[in-house]
Amino acid sequence: MAPAPNPGPPAVTLAAGMAAIGFWRLSAVAAPHLAALVIMLQTETDLGSRTGFALAWGILNFLFIALLRRPALSGALSLTLVVVLVLLSRLKHDVVQMTANFVDLMVIDRDSAAFLFTIFPNLRWSVVLTAFVIIPLMYALWWLDPFRIRRLPALAGKLACLAALVGYAFAWPDEAWRGYYADGYLSKFARSGVTAVSDFINYGFMESEAVLAERLRMPLVDSCQVPGRRPHIIMIHDESSFDIRQADGVKVPPGYGGHFQSFDGRARKFVAESSGGASWFAEYNVLAGLSSRSFGRFAYFVTRIASGRVERGLPLALRRCGYNTISLYPAYGAFMGARGFQTTTGIQRFYDARDLGAKGIEPDSFFYDHAMRLIGEQPANAPLFTFVYLAANHFPWETRFRTELLPSWRSPGNAPVVDEYLRRQTMSANDYAAFVAGLKKKFPAQPFLIVRYGDHQPEFSSGLLDPGLDEARVARKFNTYDPRYFTTYYAIDAVNFEPVKSPAVMDTIDAPYLPLVIQEAAGIPLDPSFEEQKNIMLRCKGIFYACKGGAEARRFNRLLIEAGFIKGL
């Protein structure tokens, strides 16, 4: 028998095999990985984030190979998902200044999709056209792919990459503040998946005690007896506002500071749970009367998670006492689930930017005028709760907002962003004074209690408060909730009404206590949940979540769960 032909050197054999497969088929396999490499180098900024990207890329590829056995198609599908993630993450950062997080998938809802398609009306057609392009391309790759990989090795590769990613995420957890940087889209998303799933398994979306022997006394429907006439209550969300004199060396215009004083001349402090952004944290605090910090890593999504689940709050407590409740919101109602959340806490009529006819960011007077009109439409014998959510002092402060509204403004001489911030605060103070004067003139016989609060400090405040600190030390102060970075103000005013004195109306309060303060100042009898919260407030001297290392908040959350105020958490 003739000997078998000599196959030649391995390199020659390999080259011959590759040539037999064909350039285009090999390119179909290699191209997605080269494209992913380019994306990694462009979007991931250091060795750690690139490690996270590579592990996530491996998980995606091995997963699709285990399902399809075709590496070219698997690479293309993985690349498609990565590109979609990067684009959506950039889009989210443009809208809310934070990149995509794995929790976005965990709490995805119709409101979120509706919000995207509302602010980007062409997005729907872009999705359809992209699908028409991708589907035939995927079929072509299915046909061109010359390789078949066994499922068991692919599954082993996926599990190895997943184990490495889990170990990496726990050993070097990503700091929450990095979410505000427009980079590291895939690595941050992958690491957040590990920590989010771990936290959800450990305590669910919200922290609470596992078991309590005590129970809240359930309220009676007709138990609200208010002596005298109930005042209309107006709660004003003063966007990004705090007394900038907390920082040394800032020059302020004449008369600055009066806006932060209450009817009795006292300047009171409001300790928010966010700084530099995330206004919806304060929205959750002042409507539900609870702490966003109880949601841990899920706090950023607090209003979306609470929608349909947290049926407790200031509007519901006031409705028990005969109040009608309305909200004026400066953005689309689907943003962060605002409409669903606010209606869950008792808002009966929710007016968003579209309902109000807002054209972009409007001055405070726009919302005050609408509030005045809605108050005028209210029956004379029915008290009204109005939540006025302002937006004129929202960043960016690099550009002048409506210069014609304050033509006499003279900059005090600080950095341009600080002077623009002060200009907008002056506009806010003027609009508020005009609003109060309008209430006195239009409703001379009706009583009003007005409570304002700053939802968080502006994003540049840390640089004013601690100009010598580097980014890492500033981040640590944020992570430990340094009060200097989170303290704003709250103020109580009244028209034709004398606010009721109460030990709950403290000079400094944590944000979740504001609904309690409002009810006390208005003379509204407290339901059992707010009675219990008042006991916590007095016991903890105005501190809520941080009292006893979070034990009081966890206990209170469990009481609300057992009483049926919180469901599914």
C-alpha positions in Angstrom: 0.0 0.0 0.0 1.3 3.5 -0.9 2.2 5.7 2.1 -0.2 8.6 3.0 0.8 11.9 1.5 2.9 14.2 3.7 0.6 16.9 5.0 3.5 19.3 5.3 4.4 21.7 8.2 1.6 22.6 10.6 1.8 26.3 9.6 1.5 25.4 5.9 -1.5 23.1 6.7 -3.1 25.9 8.7 -2.7 28.4 6.0 -4.0 26.0 3.4 -7.0 25.3 5.6 -7.7 29.0 6.1 -7.4 29.6 2.3 -9.9 26.8 1.7 -12.4 28.5 4.1 -12.1 31.8 2.2 -11.4 35.4 3.2 -14.9 36.6 3.6 -16.0 33.8 5.8 -13.0 34.3 8.0 -13.7 38.0 8.1 -17.2 37.3 9.2 -15.8 35.6 12.3 -13.1 38.1 13.1 -14.8 41.4 12.3 -17.1 41.5 15.4 -14.2 40.9 17.7 -12.1 43.6 16.1 -15.0 46.0 16.3 -15.4 45.2 20.0 -11.7 45.8 20.5 -12.1 49.3 19.0 -15.2 50.0 21.2 -13.3 48.9 24.3 -10.3 51.1 23.6 -12.6 54.1 22.9 -15.0 53.7 25.8 -13.1 52.0 28.6 -10.5 54.2 30.3 -8.2 52.0 32.4 -7.1 48.4 32.9 -9.8 47.6 35.4 -12.7 48.7 33.2 -11.2 47.0 30.1 -10.9 43.8 32.1 -14.6 44.1 32.9 -15.4 44.7 29.2 -13.4 41.7 28.1 -15.1 39.4 30.6 -18.6 40.7 29.7 -17.7 40.3 26.0 -16.7 36.7 26.7 -19.9 35.9 28.5 -22.0 37.2 25.6 -20.0 35.3 23.0 -19.9 32.0 24.8 -23.6 32.3 25.6 -24.6 32.7 22.0 -22.2 30.0 20.9 -23.7 27.6 23.4 -27.1 28.4 21.9 -26.2 28.6 18.2 -22.8 26.9 17.8 -21.8 29.5 15.2 -19.0 31.9 16.3 -19.6 34.5 13.5 -23.3 35.0 14.2 -22.6 34.9 18.0 -20.0 37.6 17.6 -22.3 39.7 15.5 -25.2 39.3 18.0 -22.8 40.2 20.9 -21.6 43.2 19.1 -25.1 44.3 18.4 -26.0 44.2 22.1 -22.9 46.1 23.0 -23.5 48.8 20.5 -27.1 49.1 21.6 -26.0 49.3 25.2 -23.5 52.0 24.5 -26.0 54.1 22.5 -28.7 53.8 25.1 -26.2 54.5 27.9 -25.1 57.7 26.1 -28.7 58.6 25.5 -29.5 58.1 29.2 -26.5 60.2 30.2 -27.6 63.0 27.9 -31.0 63.0 29.6 -30.3 62.3 33.2 -26.4 62.6 33.4 -26.0 58.9 34.4 -25.0 55.9 32.3 -27.1 52.7 32.0 -27.2 50.4 35.0 -28.2 46.7 35.2 -31.1 47.8 37.4 -32.6 49.5 34.3 -33.4 46.0 33.1 -34.7 44.9 36.4 -37.3 47.7 36.7 -38.0 48.4 33.0 -41.6 49.4 32.5 -44.0 50.9 29.9 -43.4 54.4 31.3 -39.7 54.2 30.6 -40.3 53.2 27.0 -43.0 55.8 26.6 -40.6 58.5 27.9 -37.9 57.6 25.4 -40.3 57.5 22.4 -41.9 60.8 23.6 -38.6 62.8 23.8 -37.2 61.1 20.7 -40.2 60.7 18.4 -38.0 59.3 15.5 -36.6 56.6 17.7 -39.5 54.2 16.9 -38.7 54.3 13.2 -35.0 54.0 13.9 -35.7 50.8 15.7 -37.9 49.4 12.9 -35.3 50.3 10.2 -32.5 48.8 12.2 -34.4 45.6 12.6 -34.9 45.4 8.8 -31.1 45.7 8.3 -30.0 43.4 11.1 -32.3 40.5 10.4 -31.1 39.8 6.8 -27.5 40.4 8.0 -27.8 37.8 10.7 -29.2 35.3 8.2 -26.3 35.9 5.9 -23.8 35.3 8.8 -25.7 32.1 9.6 -25.1 30.9 6.1 -21.4 32.2 5.8 -20.1 30.9 9.1 -17.8 27.9 8.4 -17.2 26.9 12.0 -19.3 24.8 14.4 -18.3 24.8 18.1 -19.5 22.3 20.6 -21.9 23.5 23.2 -20.2 22.1 26.3 -16.9 23.9 25.8 -18.8 27.1 25.1 -20.8 26.7 28.2 -17.7 26.1 30.2 -16.2 29.3 28.8 -19.2 31.3 29.7 -19.2 30.0 33.3 -15.5 30.8 33.6 -15.9 34.4 32.4 -19.0 34.8 34.7 -17.1 33.5 37.7 -14.2 35.8 36.9 -16.6 38.8 36.5 -18.3 38.0 39.8 -14.9 37.8 41.6 -13.7 41.0 39.9 -16.9 42.9 40.8 -16.8 41.9 44.5 -13.0 42.5 44.8 -13.1 45.9 43.1 -16.7 47.2 43.3 -17.5 50.1 41.1 -18.1 53.3 43.0 -21.6 54.8 42.5 -20.3 58.2 41.5 -18.6 56.7 38.4 -22.1 56.3 36.9 -22.1 60.1 36.3 -19.1 59.8 33.9 -19.8 59.1 30.2 -17.5 56.2 29.8 -17.0 52.5 30.7 -20.5 51.7 29.5 -20.2 47.9 29.3 -17.9 47.4 32.2 -20.0 49.5 34.6 -23.2 47.7 33.4 -21.7 44.3 33.9 -20.3 45.0 37.3 -23.6 46.6 38.4 -25.3 43.4 37.3 -23.3 41.4 39.8 -23.9 43.7 42.7 -27.5 44.4 41.9 -28.4 40.7 41.8 -26.5 40.0 45.0 -28.3 42.9 46.8 -31.7 41.8 45.5 -31.1 38.2 46.7 -30.0 39.5 50.2 -32.7 42.0 50.9 -34.9 42.6 47.9 -35.4 46.1 46.6 -35.9 47.7 50.0 -34.3 47.1 53.4 -36.6 46.1 56.2 -36.6 44.0 59.4 -37.4 40.4 58.7 -39.9 40.0 61.6 -41.5 42.3 64.1 -43.9 41.5 66.9 -45.5 45.0 67.0 -48.0 46.3 64.5 -49.3 49.7 63.5 -52.8 50.6 64.5 -54.8 50.9 61.3 -56.4 54.3 60.7 -60.1 54.9 60.7 -61.5 56.5 57.5 -63.4 59.2 59.5 -60.8 59.7 62.2 -59.6 63.1 60.9 -61.2 65.9 63.0 -59.6 69.3 62.4 -60.5 72.2 64.6 -61.1 75.4 62.7 -60.6 75.8 59.0 -58.1 73.7 57.2 -55.5 75.7 55.3 -54.7 75.1 51.6 -51.2 73.5 51.6 -48.7 74.3 48.9 -45.4 72.4 48.9 -42.7 73.9 46.6 -39.8 71.9 45.2 -37.1 74.6 44.8 -34.7 73.1 42.3 -31.0 72.8 43.2 -31.4 75.6 45.8 -29.3 76.0 49.0 -27.8 79.0 50.9 -24.5 79.3 49.0 -23.1 81.2 52.0 -22.4 77.7 53.5 -19.2 78.0 51.3 -16.5 80.5 52.2 -15.6 83.4 49.9 -18.7 83.5 47.7 -19.9 87.0 46.8 -23.7 87.3 47.0 -26.0 90.1 45.8 -27.6 92.5 48.3 -30.4 91.0 50.3 -29.4 87.5 49.6 -30.6 85.0 52.3 -34.1 86.2 53.0 -35.5 83.6 50.7 -34.3 80.9 53.0 -36.1 82.2 56.1 -39.5 81.1 57.4 -42.4 83.3 58.6 -40.8 83.5 62.0 -37.4 84.6 60.7 -35.7 81.3 61.3 -33.5 79.7 58.7 -34.1 75.9 58.8 -32.0 73.1 57.3 -33.2 70.2 55.1 -30.8 67.3 54.8 -31.4 65.8 51.4 -30.5 62.3 50.2 -28.8 63.3 46.9 -26.4 66.0 45.9 -25.8 67.5 42.5 -28.7 65.7 40.9 -31.4 63.0 41.2 -34.2 65.4 42.2 -36.6 62.4 42.4 -34.8 61.3 45.6 -36.3 64.3 47.3 -39.6 63.8 45.5 -39.8 60.3 47.1 -38.9 61.7 50.5 -41.4 64.5 50.6 -44.3 62.6 49.1 -43.9 59.1 50.6 -42.2 60.4 53.8 -39.6 57.6 53.5 -35.9 57.3 52.8 -34.5 56.5 49.4 -31.4 55.2 51.1 -33.5 52.1 52.2 -33.2 51.0 48.6 -29.4 50.7 48.7 -28.0 50.3 45.2 -31.6 50.5 43.8 -32.1 54.1 45.2 -31.5 55.7 41.8 -34.7 54.0 40.6 -36.7 54.6 43.8 -39.7 56.3 42.2 -40.0 53.7 39.5 -39.8 50.9 42.0 -42.2 52.6 44.5 -44.8 53.2 41.8 -47.8 50.9 42.5 -46.0 49.6 45.7 -45.7 52.4 48.3 -49.2 53.4 49.0 -48.3 55.7 51.9 -47.5 59.4 51.9 -48.5 63.0 52.5 -51.1 63.3 49.7 -52.9 60.1 51.0 -52.8 61.4 54.6 -54.3 64.7 53.5 -57.0 63.1 51.4 -58.1 61.3 54.5 -58.8 64.8 56.0 -60.8 66.0 53.0 -58.1 67.5 50.8 -58.0 67.4 47.1 -54.5 66.8 45.7 -52.8 68.1 42.6 -49.2 68.1 41.2 -47.5 70.4 38.7 -44.5 68.6 37.2 -42.0 70.3 34.8 -41.1 67.2 32.7 -42.9 64.4 31.0 -44.9 62.3 33.5 -43.2 59.1 32.4 -39.8 60.4 33.5 -38.5 58.1 36.3 -42.1 56.9 36.7 -43.2 60.2 38.2 -46.8 60.0 37.2 -47.3 56.4 38.5 -45.4 57.1 41.7 -47.2 60.3 42.6 -50.6 58.9 41.9 -49.7 55.9 44.1 -48.9 58.3 47.0 -52.3 60.0 46.6 -52.0 62.7 43.9 -55.4 62.9 42.2 -54.6 65.2 39.3 -51.1 65.1 37.9 -50.2 67.8 35.3 -47.0 67.2 33.5 -45.1 69.5 31.1 -47.3 68.5 28.2 -50.5 69.1 30.1 -49.3 72.5 31.2 -48.1 73.5 27.8 -44.5 74.0 28.9 -42.0 74.7 26.1 -38.7 73.5 27.5 -37.5 74.8 30.9 -39.9 77.4 32.1 -39.4 80.1 34.8 -40.9 79.6 38.2 -43.7 82.1 37.5 -45.0 79.7 34.8 -45.8 77.1 37.4 -47.0 79.6 40.0 -49.5 81.1 37.5 -50.9 77.6 36.8 -51.1 76.9 40.5 -53.0 80.1 41.1 -55.4 79.2 38.4 -56.0 75.7 39.7 -56.5 77.0 43.3 -59.1 79.4 41.9 -61.0 76.5 40.3 -61.2 74.7 43.6 -64.6 74.6 45.5 -64.6 77.2 48.3 -65.3 74.6 51.1 -62.6 72.1 50.0 -59.0 72.4 51.0 -56.3 71.8 48.4 -52.8 70.3 48.5 -50.7 71.6 45.6 -47.2 70.2 44.8 -45.3 72.8 42.7 -42.2 71.3 41.2 -39.9 74.0 39.8 -37.1 73.6 37.3 -35.6 77.0 36.3 -32.6 76.6 38.5 -31.7 73.3 36.9 -28.2 72.9 35.4 -26.4 73.8 33.2 -25.4 77.1 34.5 -22.8 77.7 31.7 -25.5 79.5 29.7 -27.8 82.4 30.6 -31.4 81.4 31.2 -34.0 84.0 30.0 -31.8 87.1 30.3 -34.8 89.3 29.7 -36.5 88.3 32.9 -33.9 90.0 35.1 -32.4 92.9 33.0 -31.1 94.7 36.1 -28.8 91.9 37.1 -25.2 92.6 38.0 -22.9 89.7 38.5 -21.2 89.7 42.0 -17.9 88.6 40.6 -17.6 84.9 41.2 -17.0 82.1 38.6 -19.5 82.4 35.7 -21.4 79.3 36.8 -21.8 80.6 40.3 -22.9 84.0 39.2 -25.5 82.4 36.9 -26.7 80.2 39.7 -27.1 83.3 41.9 -29.0 85.1 39.1 -31.5 82.2 38.8 -31.9 82.1 42.6 -32.7 85.8 42.5 -35.3 85.2 39.8 -36.8 82.4 41.9 -37.0 84.6 45.0 -38.7 87.4 43.0 -41.2 84.9 41.4 -42.0 83.5 44.8 -42.6 86.9 46.4 -44.9 87.7 43.5 -46.8 84.4 44.0 -47.4 85.1 47.7 -48.6 88.6 46.9 -50.9 87.1 44.3 -52.4 84.7 46.8 -53.1 87.5 49.2 -54.7 89.6 46.6 -56.8 86.9 44.8 -57.8 84.9 47.9 -58.0 87.5 50.7 -60.1 85.3 53.0 -58.5 81.9 52.4 -55.8 80.4 54.6 -52.6 79.0 53.1 -49.6 77.1 54.5 -46.6 77.2 52.1 -43.6 75.0 52.6 -40.5 75.2 50.4 -37.4 73.0 50.3 -34.2 72.7 48.3 -34.1 69.3 46.7 -30.3 69.1 46.6 -27.2 71.2 46.2 -26.0 72.1 42.7 -23.3 69.8 41.2 -20.6 72.4 41.6 -21.1 72.9 45.4 -18.5 70.4 46.5 -15.8 72.4 44.7 -16.9 75.5 46.7 -17.3 73.7 50.0 -13.9 71.9 49.8 -11.9 73.6 47.0 -8.6 71.8 48.0 -9.9 68.2 47.9 -9.2 65.9 45.0 -11.9 63.8 43.3 -11.3 60.7 45.3 -11.6 62.4 48.7 -14.7 64.3 47.5 -16.2 61.0 46.4 -15.6 59.5 49.8 -17.5 62.4 51.4 -20.4 61.7 49.1 -20.3 58.0 49.9 -20.4 58.7 53.6 -23.2 61.3 53.3 -21.2 64.2 54.7 -24.0 66.6 55.8 -22.2 69.6 54.3 -22.7 68.2 50.8 -26.4 67.3 51.4 -27.8 70.2 53.5 -30.1 72.6 51.8 -33.0 74.5 53.4 -36.7 74.3 54.1 -38.9 77.3 54.9 -42.5 77.7 56.3 -44.7 80.6 55.2 -48.4 81.3 55.7 -51.1 83.5 54.4 -54.2 84.2 56.6 -53.0 81.3 58.8 -50.9 80.9 61.9 -48.7 77.7 61.7 -49.2 75.4 64.6 -46.2 75.1 66.9 -44.9 71.6 67.3 -41.7 69.9 68.5 -41.6 68.2 65.1 -40.9 71.6 63.4 -37.2 71.4 64.1 -34.4 73.6 62.8 -32.8 70.7 61.0 -34.6 67.7 59.6 -33.9 64.8 57.3 -35.9 64.9 54.1 -38.3 62.1 54.9 -39.7 64.0 57.9 -41.0 67.0 55.8 -44.5 65.4 55.3 -44.8 65.1 59.1 -43.6 68.7 59.6 -46.2 69.9 57.1 -49.1 68.1 58.8 -48.0 69.3 62.3 -47.7 72.9 61.1 -51.1 72.7 59.4 -52.7 71.2 62.5 -53.7 68.0 60.7 -54.2 64.9 63.0 -51.7 62.3 62.2 -52.6 58.8 61.1 -50.9 55.9 63.0 -48.0 55.6 60.6 -47.1 59.3 61.0 -47.6 59.1 64.7 -45.0 56.4 64.9 -42.7 58.3 62.6 -43.1 61.4 64.9 -41.9 59.2 67.8 -38.9 58.2 65.7 -38.2 61.8 64.8 -38.2 63.0 68.4 -36.2 60.0 69.6 -33.6 60.5 66.8 -33.6 64.3 66.9 -34.5 64.8 63.3 -32.3 62.0 61.9 -34.1 59.2 60.0 -32.2 56.6 57.9 -28.9 57.0 59.8 -30.5 56.7 63.2 -29.1 53.6 65.0 -27.3 52.5 61.9 -30.5 52.2 59.9 -32.3 50.1 62.4 -35.1 52.6 62.9 -35.8 52.9 59.2 -35.7 49.1 58.7 -38.1 48.6 61.6 -40.5 51.3 60.3 -40.4 49.8 56.8 -41.5 46.5 58.2 -44.3 48.1 60.1 -45.6 49.7 56.9 -45.3 46.4 55.0 -47.3 44.5 57.7 -49.9 47.3 57.7 -50.3 47.0 53.9 -48.9 50.4 53.1 -46.0 48.9 51.2 -46.6 45.9 48.9 -44.3 43.7 46.9 -41.1 45.0 48.5 
